[in-house]
């Protein structure tokens, strides 16, 4: 199966570089390019790629809004391109439906692996940064600047969300959700719980279905927003 990719970045040299790497690799094809968010939305609509590499800061329409529109109306997976691993805009992009983020200075092999991971329906969020990234995200309100604490109403809502999780999930599923929130892979979950990787994968699949989550990143966000997972070190 050949993976279809669109590259959206307003810097022509960056865009050409990514396209060159992808197009030169067997199993990948570049089906479109975009220099701004509006072009990204239109190109994704017209070409129906498996994955779109999306820059955050672009003219006309930023990558966050473009991601929101694309993921809301299709099964296209958005992989965010960013200069900094904790860029505040990445948090909004994850909420908008992005399946992960990638640093622009990543190695070619890592870029290709990232595309494969996202195309397969997995979330690209390295375990080494999961707690820090999601902890920061969940301490901020989506429509305000970084560092804005949750209000009492939001704290109450988090409690209600946690109650809902405890109603709809089994104890084992809650345990697996906490592990997903820690950035653990299916293999790591299987090892810790002394179960097979296939069983761990099944538990994660049940979580995605029961919580109507697009991918593992959304499971992580749900876990932190509900208070099920702690943001403390």
N, C-alpha and C positions, 0 to 999 in steps of 0.2 A: 504494500500500500504506500502510495506517495503522499506525503503530507503537504498540503497547500498552505502557503504562508503569505501574508500581507505585511509589509514593513511601513510603519507610519512614523516619520521623524522630520522635523522641519530643517534639520541640518543635512544638506545634500551629501556631504562626504560620509557622514555616519550612516545614512540610509544606503548609499551605494556600497559601503563596506559590508554591512549586514547582508544585503542582497547578494553580493558576490560570494560570501561564505556559504550562504544557504543554497544558492543555485548550483554551486560547484559540488555539492554533496549528493550522492545517490540517495534516493528515497525522499528528497525534498524538491519542491518547486516553488518559485516566487510567482504568485498570480497577480500581484499588484503592489503599487507603491502609493504613498500619500504624504504630502508636505504639510498638512494641517488636519485638525480634527474633523472638519466637515468632509474633507476628501476621504478621510479614513472611514467614516460612516458610509459614504456612498460606495467606496471601493469594496468594503466588506459586503454590502448589500448586493453588489453586482457580481462579485466573484465567489462568494460563499466559501471563504477559506476555513481551514481547520483552526488556525491560530493567527492572531494579529499581534505583531510586536508594536507596542504603543508607547510613544514618547509622552511625557506628561505635559510639558510646557510647549505648546504650539499655538500659532496664530489662528484667528477666525473662531475656532472652537478648541478648547484644551482637551487633553487626553482623557481626563476624568469624565467629562460630559460625553465624549465620543464613546468611551467604554460603556457608560451607562446605557446609551442608546443601542449600541451593538448587542450587548449581552441581554438586554430586555426583549429584543425582537428576534434573536437567533441563538443557535448553539455554538457560535464562534467563541473560542477561548481567547481572552485577552491577557497578554504577558507584558507587564509594564516595564519600560526602559527608564532607568533613573541614574543620576550621577551619584547620589548619596543613598546608602542603604536605609536611612531613617528620614528621608525627605518627608515633610509633613503631608505633601500631596499624595504620597503613596497610600497613606491611611484612607483617604477619601476614595482613592481608586479601588482599594480592596472592597470597600463598602459598595462601590458602584458595580461590582461584579467581576473585577479582575481575578484571574486565577493564580496570580503570583507576580513577583517582580524580579528584575535582573539588572545588575549593574552594567553600565555601558562599556566598562573596561574588562568585561568578562572574556575568558579565553574562548576561541572558536569552538572547541569540543564541548565546553560547558554550555555555550549558546545552543548548540544542536541538541544536547541532552535536555536542556530546559524546554525546548519546543516539543520534544518527544513526550516529556513528562506531562506537560499541560495538555497536549493533544489527546493523551490517554485518559484525561479526566481527573488527573491528580493535581494537587495544588503545589506550586513551587514556593515553599517557604522553609528555608533551611532551619533545622532544629537549633543551630547555634544562635539564631537571632529571633526565634519565634517568641519567646517570653518577653524580650525587650520590645520588639515591634508591636505585638498585640497589647502588651501592657500599656504602652504609650497611646496606642489607638483608642483603647477602651477608657482611658482617663480624659479623653477630649470629646467635646461635642462636635458632631459632623459639620455643623454650620458656623462654627466659631473657631477662633485661633487655638493653636496648641496650648495646653496647660489649663484650659477652662475646666474646673471640676464639675462633676455631676451634681444636679440639684437634688433636693429631698424627694421630689416626684420621680426622678430618674432612678434613685436608689430603691424606691418602692417598686418601680416597674421591674428592676432587676430581680427583686425578691419574687415577684409574680412569675417572672420568666423561669426562675429556678424551680418554683413549685410546679410549673407546667412540665419541665423536664423530668422531674421526679414522678409525675403522674404517667407520662407517656413512655418513659424508658425503663428498662429493667435495671437491676443493680449492676449487672455485668456491663450493660451498655453505658451506664453512667461512668463506670470505671474506665471503659475504653475511651469515652469522650474526654475524660480528664487527661488521658495519655496522648490523645490526638492534640489536645491543647498544649501539651508540653513539646510538641513537634516530633513525636515518636512515629517511626514508620510502622507498617504492618508487621514487618519481621521483628522489630524491637518490641512491639506490643505482644506478639506471639511468644517471644522468649520470656518476657517478664511474667506473663500470665500462664506460662507452660501450656500453650495451646498451639495448634498448627497455624502457619501463615494463612492458610485458606480460611480457617475459622475466624481469624482476626479480620481478614478482608470482608467476611460475611457480616461481622459485627459493624464494621465501618459502613458497609452498604446499607444496613438496617438504619443506622443513624442518619445517613443522607436521606433516606426515604421518609422516615418518621418526622424529621425536622425540616423537610422540604429544603434541604441545603444543596447548593449547586456543586460544591466540592469541599475538600478538607479545610480550606481557608475559612469558609463560612461556618464550618463546625467549630473551628478555633474561636472565631468571633462570638458565636453563640455562647460558648462555654465561658468566655471572659465576661461578656455583657451580663450574663445571668448570675455571675458570681460563683459559678460552679468551680471555675479555675481561679486561683489567686494570682495577682500580678506581682506579688512580693517575690523577692529572690529566694 
